Amino acid sequence: MKKTIIALLTVLFISSFMFGCSSSNGDGEDKAEDKWAAIEERGTVIVGLDDTFVPMGFKDGNGEIVGFDVDLAKEAISRMGLEAEFQPIDWNLKETELNSGNIDLIWNGYTITDARKEKVNFTNPYLDNRQVIVVLSGSDIETKADLEGRVVAAQNASSALDAIESEGAGETFDGGEPILFDTYNDAFMDLEAGRVHAVVADEILARYYISERGEDKYAVLADDFGDEEYGIGVRKSDETLLSKLNDALDDMKADGTAAEISEEWFSENIVK
Amino acid sequence: MDMAPLMLQGLKTTLWLFVFTALGSIPLGMVVCILRLSRYKPLQKAMQLYILFMRGTPLLLQLIFIFFGLPVIGIVINRESAALLAFILNYAAYFAEIFRGGILSISQGQYEASTVLGLSKTQTFFGVILPQVVKRVLPPGGNELITLVKDTSLAYILGLGDVLRASRTLTNKQASLVPLFLAGLIYLVLVGIVTYGLKRAETKFDYYR
């Protein structure tokens, strides 16, 4: 009797938990509605970002959230007559945070991929990116084909991982899959220690890292894991927010504000 | 150094999470312990189950469940409260078992002796049993507190910027290991302070010798 009760409660707990997870992860829930009115009333748009992602959005030494995407977001959202509020999140849970309404936008070097399109809506792309392969200078890896049988690292839940998987390249790596780190810094440190032989990363982030650690230490291969674009993730149901954001971004591109912000962070205009 | 303000911000998060979890989970642990020791069977079972779930599932999962799972059934709480709630519920289970161990370690003979001396149940518990229990639960309770100092870093999953997350951000920014080393030093100092406090408490309760 006692055992039955315990078993029943266990099943109840576990099933309610799985239900909880699956539905908060779920995409396109039918109960979802356009939240524009609520956002307007609140006066702020909550931007979710991984605050360790340099140089797109990160905390500086003073604890202020800064970055290229942050400046872009502040400008775009103020053009919508609202204020931007930045909420650090764990990058693995970004879509869950968005769909459970804790944040309104994912704006942090967020690559547009087909898999992500099933969970969120994207604005028009605003930046080009490439998944580059970084090795130590002097490495015998010179082409993408050389990666076969080698140890390759990437960030967890990143578009680099998606790109590797979509090409089916992961299986040819040593261990049958890439090594996944929570942040790219870990991946690059492992590269330097010689335990991984290559890192697949967003070009923008890789360039920043290489410039910090010394240009002569690393080499970026001519081969890559494909071109891609950055967009801003919006809840599927938030059609109004999406169109207003697209308008604001178009305005900023047209009047040169976006280019100014880009030059400030990258010393060149890479906004598209 | 330009990383001090961010680290201090992180330290603030770590500290409040530590202090409030300790303040919340120790009393709750006492309540759970008392209910666990009650003679009423269903209550006993319920507490056993509670302790099983809290100790049997990762704290990280409990954090995610409370923050993302509860809104599904209509309970929406903010990040800080969710983190605090998960930590308190989790640590209360451990404290409850530590307190239970302390109470059970007192021999039956002492209860019998107290009865013989004509002490009431309340007098026995507060005058004879509890003072000894306090002494005995201090070392394992201290262990738990020290673990808690370091476990606060799990709050990163809800995007709360604690010391460890702050140092990881700085590590990314500066591409160096120094911030992580600094974080280690901060934890060491915190644990040092907790250890000192525990030692003082042990000296204070060093009666019956």
Interface residues (C-beta under 8 A of the other chain):
Chain A: K2 I5 I6 L9 F13 S16 F17 F19 G20 C21 S23 S24 G48 D51 T52 F53 V54 F58 K59 D60 G61 N62 G63 Q87 P88 I89 D90 L93 T96 E97 S100 G101 N102 D182 T183 Y184 N185 F188 M189 Y209 E212 R213
Chain B: M1 D2 M3 A4 P5 L6 L8 Q9 K45 L49 F53 I64 F65 F68 G69 L70 P71 V72 I73 R79 Y156 I157 L158 G159 L160 G161 R165 A166 R168 T169 L170 T171 N172 K173 Q174 A175 L177
